Amino acid sequence: MAVAPVGVGVPLPAGTAPAKAAPGFGEVLEGAVQKVSDTENHADNLLEKLARGEDVELHQVTIAATEAALSVQLMVAVRDQAVEAYTQIMNMQY
């Protein structure tokens, strides 16, 4: 096997795709917020079904509501930590 000089691309073997770049901070944050929103919507849908008298187990509604509340609390805690870190960075002096 020949060694390629630095800066020269080595062709990939057939059938292999280049590695996908890791998602950026904004994409991760957007995904987390979307997941919290989905959790809340699921809890709301179960609660509506229960209120309409549909066949929904009460424990499922309670678990979904608790998961939604905890996910919102976690999101708020992460936001508070991010704001605090930003504030500390902005207050740094040279």
C-alpha positions as CSV (number, residue, x, y, z in Angstrom):
1,M,0.0,0.0,0.0
2,A,1.4,3.4,-1.0
3,V,1.6,6.2,1.5
4,A,-0.1,9.4,0.3
5,P,1.5,12.7,1.0
6,V,-0.1,15.0,3.6
7,G,-2.9,17.1,2.1
8,V,-3.7,14.6,-0.6
9,G,-7.1,12.9,-0.1
10,V,-7.0,9.1,0.1
11,P,-10.0,7.6,-1.7
12,L,-12.5,5.7,0.4
13,P,-13.0,2.0,-0.3
14,A,-16.2,1.3,-2.3
15,G,-19.3,1.2,-0.2
16,T,-18.1,3.4,2.6
17,A,-19.5,6.9,3.2
18,P,-17.6,9.8,4.8
19,A,-18.4,10.3,8.5
20,K,-21.1,12.8,9.2
21,A,-20.2,15.8,11.2
22,A,-21.5,16.0,14.8
23,P,-24.5,18.3,15.2
24,G,-23.8,21.8,16.4
25,F,-24.9,23.3,19.7
26,G,-27.9,25.0,18.1
27,E,-29.1,21.7,16.6
28,V,-28.7,19.9,19.9
29,L,-30.6,22.7,21.7
30,E,-33.4,22.7,19.1
31,G,-33.7,18.9,19.4
32,A,-34.0,19.1,23.2
33,V,-36.6,21.8,23.1
34,Q,-38.6,19.8,20.5
35,K,-38.4,16.7,22.7
36,V,-39.8,18.7,25.6
37,S,-42.6,20.0,23.4
38,D,-43.4,16.5,22.2
39,T,-43.5,15.3,25.8
40,E,-45.9,18.0,26.8
41,N,-48.1,17.4,23.7
42,H,-48.3,13.7,24.5
43,A,-49.4,14.4,28.1
44,D,-52.0,16.9,26.9
45,N,-53.4,14.4,24.4
46,L,-53.7,11.7,27.1
47,L,-55.4,14.2,29.4
48,E,-57.9,15.2,26.7
49,K,-58.7,11.5,26.0
50,L,-59.3,10.9,29.7
51,A,-61.5,14.0,30.0
52,R,-63.6,12.8,27.0
53,G,-64.1,9.4,28.7
54,E,-62.0,7.4,26.3
55,D,-60.2,4.2,27.3
56,V,-57.0,5.6,28.9
57,E,-55.4,4.3,32.0
58,L,-55.2,6.9,34.8
59,H,-51.6,5.9,35.6
60,Q,-50.6,6.5,32.0
61,V,-51.9,10.1,32.2
62,T,-50.2,10.6,35.6
63,I,-46.9,9.3,34.3
64,A,-47.0,11.4,31.1
65,A,-47.9,14.5,33.1
66,T,-45.0,13.9,35.5
67,E,-42.6,13.3,32.7
68,A,-43.7,16.5,31.0
69,A,-43.3,18.5,34.2
70,L,-39.9,17.1,34.9
71,S,-38.6,17.7,31.4
72,V,-39.7,21.4,31.6
73,Q,-38.0,21.7,35.0
74,L,-34.8,20.2,33.6
75,M,-35.0,22.6,30.6
76,V,-35.4,25.6,32.9
77,A,-32.5,24.4,35.1
78,V,-30.2,24.1,32.0
79,R,-31.3,27.5,30.7
80,D,-30.5,29.0,34.1
81,Q,-27.1,27.4,34.1
82,A,-26.4,28.6,30.6
83,V,-27.4,32.2,31.5
84,E,-25.3,32.1,34.6
85,A,-22.3,30.9,32.6
86,Y,-22.8,33.6,30.0
87,T,-23.1,36.2,32.7
88,Q,-19.8,35.0,34.3
89,I,-18.0,35.1,31.0
90,M,-19.3,38.6,30.2
91,N,-18.1,39.8,33.7
92,M,-14.6,38.5,33.2
93,Q,-12.0,41.2,33.2
94,Y,-8.7,41.2,31.4
